[in-house]
Amino acid sequence: MQKENSISLRIASRSDLEELSELFDLYRKFYGFTSNLAGAKKFLEDRLLHKDSVLIVAEGGGGLLGFAQLYPIFSSLSLKRDYILNDLYIRETERRKGTAKKILKEVANHIIEHGGKGMGLETHPDNRHARHLYERFGFKLEEEFLHYYWAVPKEK
């Protein structure tokens, strides 16, 4: 566990599930999804139970301030574990206080400690505050490869 300016950064545990689910629901609402607290809780509970993601939380002032969720993948060419930073959310009242940067540092430390190659992420082009944060942190806009996505066809 790392402590920085009264903010504790740590891997989430099942005891965080209730409060983390509320944050996750706020995160989804931020991206325009309908609130689904039960769905958020079930989703996170599955991630924690199956250990198929790494959830890092920032805690301060008696509660959770934000979280990041990393999904491990593998890079065949580098023969190393790689990561997708899929989710990063900070409570609205805690934004612009350096919490996101602290979480990113903790995420980076986790990747280094586990021998990872690095991490990728996607964000909306209009999310200029996040883009600025990521670029200042050292993320580079990938221009060498094209990103494609296949979606399961919707039933008619």
C-alpha positions in Angstrom: 0.0 0.0 0.0 1.2 3.5 -0.9 0.2 6.6 0.9 0.5 10.0 -0.8 -1.0 13.3 0.6 -3.6 11.5 2.8 -4.7 9.3 -0.1 -4.1 5.5 0.2 -3.7 3.6 -3.0 -4.3 -0.2 -3.0 -5.7 -3.2 -4.7 -9.5 -3.4 -4.1 -10.9 -6.2 -2.0 -14.4 -7.7 -1.6 -14.9 -5.5 1.4 -14.9 -2.5 -1.1 -17.7 -4.0 -3.2 -20.6 -1.8 -2.0 -18.8 1.5 -2.3 -16.9 0.5 -5.4 -20.2 -0.5 -7.1 -21.6 3.0 -6.5 -18.5 4.5 -8.0 -18.6 2.1 -11.0 -22.3 3.0 -11.5 -21.4 6.8 -11.5 -18.6 6.0 -14.1 -21.0 4.2 -16.4 -23.5 7.1 -16.1 -20.7 9.6 -17.0 -20.5 7.7 -20.3 -24.3 7.9 -20.9 -25.3 4.5 -19.6 -28.5 4.1 -17.5 -27.8 3.5 -13.8 -27.7 -0.2 -13.0 -26.2 -0.6 -9.5 -27.1 -4.3 -9.2 -25.4 -4.9 -12.6 -22.4 -2.9 -11.6 -22.1 -4.8 -8.3 -22.4 -8.2 -10.1 -19.9 -7.2 -12.7 -17.3 -6.1 -10.2 -18.0 -9.0 -7.9 -17.2 -11.4 -10.8 -14.0 -9.5 -11.6 -12.9 -9.8 -7.9 -13.9 -13.4 -7.6 -12.3 -14.6 -10.8 -9.3 -12.3 -10.5 -9.5 -11.4 -14.2 -8.8 -7.7 -13.6 -6.8 -5.6 -11.3 -8.9 -3.0 -9.5 -6.9 -0.2 -7.8 -8.7 2.2 -5.5 -7.8 5.6 -4.1 -9.1 6.1 -0.6 -9.2 9.2 1.5 -11.4 11.1 3.9 -13.2 7.9 5.0 -14.2 6.7 1.5 -13.2 5.7 -2.0 -12.2 8.7 -4.2 -11.7 6.8 -7.4 -10.6 3.6 -9.1 -8.8 2.2 -12.1 -9.4 -1.2 -13.7 -6.7 -3.0 -15.6 -7.2 -6.1 -17.7 -4.2 -8.3 -18.3 -3.6 -9.5 -21.9 -0.5 -10.9 -23.5 1.8 -9.6 -26.2 2.9 -12.5 -28.4 5.7 -10.5 -30.1 7.3 -9.2 -26.9 6.6 -12.4 -25.0 5.3 -10.4 -22.0 2.1 -9.6 -20.2 0.5 -6.3 -21.4 -2.4 -4.4 -19.9 -5.5 -2.5 -21.0 -6.4 0.4 -18.7 -10.1 0.0 -19.3 -11.6 2.2 -16.6 -10.4 5.2 -14.7 -12.9 7.3 -12.6 -12.5 9.9 -10.0 -15.5 11.3 -7.9 -16.6 14.6 -9.4 -15.8 16.4 -6.1 -12.2 15.0 -6.2 -11.3 15.9 -9.7 -8.4 18.2 -10.5 -6.7 17.4 -7.2 -4.1 15.0 -8.6 -5.9 11.8 -7.6 -6.0 10.5 -11.2 -2.3 11.0 -11.6 -1.7 9.2 -8.3 -3.8 6.3 -9.4 -1.9 6.2 -12.8 1.4 6.0 -10.9 0.1 3.1 -8.8 -1.1 1.3 -11.9 2.3 1.9 -13.6 4.1 0.5 -10.5 1.8 -2.6 -10.5 2.7 -3.2 -14.2 6.4 -2.8 -13.5 6.4 -5.0 -10.4 4.7 -7.8 -12.4 7.1 -7.6 -15.3 4.6 -6.1 -17.7 5.3 -4.5 -21.1 3.0 -1.5 -20.6 -0.6 -0.5 -21.0 -2.9 0.8 -23.6 -6.2 2.7 -23.3 -9.0 4.2 -25.3 -10.8 7.5 -24.6 -13.3 9.6 -26.4 -11.7 12.3 -28.6 -13.8 14.9 -26.8 -12.5 13.9 -23.3 -9.8 16.6 -23.4 -9.1 16.6 -19.7 -8.4 12.9 -19.7 -6.3 13.1 -22.9 -4.2 15.9 -21.4 -3.6 13.8 -18.3 -2.7 10.7 -20.3 -0.3 12.6 -22.5 1.4 14.4 -19.6 1.8 11.0 -17.9 3.6 9.7 -21.0 1.0 7.9 -23.1 1.6 8.3 -26.8 -1.2 8.4 -29.4 -0.8 5.2 -31.4 -0.5 6.0 -35.1 1.5 3.0 -36.3 -1.4 0.5 -36.2 -5.1 0.7 -37.0 -7.5 -0.4 -34.4 -10.4 -2.5 -35.5 -13.3 -3.9 -33.5 -15.8 -6.7 -34.3 -19.2 -6.6 -32.5 -21.6 -9.5 -32.2 -24.5 -8.8 -34.7 -27.7 -7.7 -33.0 -30.7 -10.0 -33.4 -33.5 -8.6 -35.5 
